[in-house]
Amino acid sequence: MALIHAQPLDVIDIKPLAHQLGDVKTHSLLKTEKLQLMRVVLAAGQTMPEHHVSGDITVQCLEGEVFVTTPGRRVCLGGGEVVVVPANAPHGLEAKTATSLLVTVLLHQ
């Protein structure tokens, strides 16, 4: 089945998931030629291995706490906080608690 994405000007609900946090999987919300939005959901202790993306990204913590790691730095984000990761920078994630993130990717042209 094809993934259904929101379209420009569609309202996308990114409110914290609260008690539903354990029931929702990571999924793409919107994808255009230049931009992708994803809700990343991690259980406490779950990691996303180091990787890189060809465009700049933002990682916004909607709820919970997550470590964003790069080879030279490790920052902890809590609900309502955001960090920018430059294009091609190796980075990974480690959930300190159950976490929901909004990840925005500027797609390479």
Secondary structure, DSSP 8 states (H G I E B T S, - for coil): -----B-TT--------GGGGGG---EEEEE-SSEEEEEEEE-TT-EEEEE--SS-EEEEEEESEEEEEETTEEEEEETT-EEEE-TT--EEEEESSSEEEEEEEE---
